[in-house]
Amino acid sequence: HRELEGTAVKLSTERASIVGRYLESQGIAADRYEVKGWGGKKMLYDKHSPQARYNVRVEIEVVEE
């Protein structure tokens, strides 16, 4: 169980990093955003619900300087 949780966090971090690289390729400096992988720690829906696929996502929070 612990091993799967670590794998989920790693995969989540890799997905977020891809988005970060895209932002950087679009001219957004890396020091203007933070990349985090949550794995299964911030689920929106129960993993057994039909909406569980929405748990696999990238969130972008816009903040002022």
Secondary structure, DSSP 8 states (H G I E B T S, - for coil): -HHHHHHHHHHHHHHHHHHHHHHHHTT--GGG------TTTT-SS-TTSGGGGGGS---------
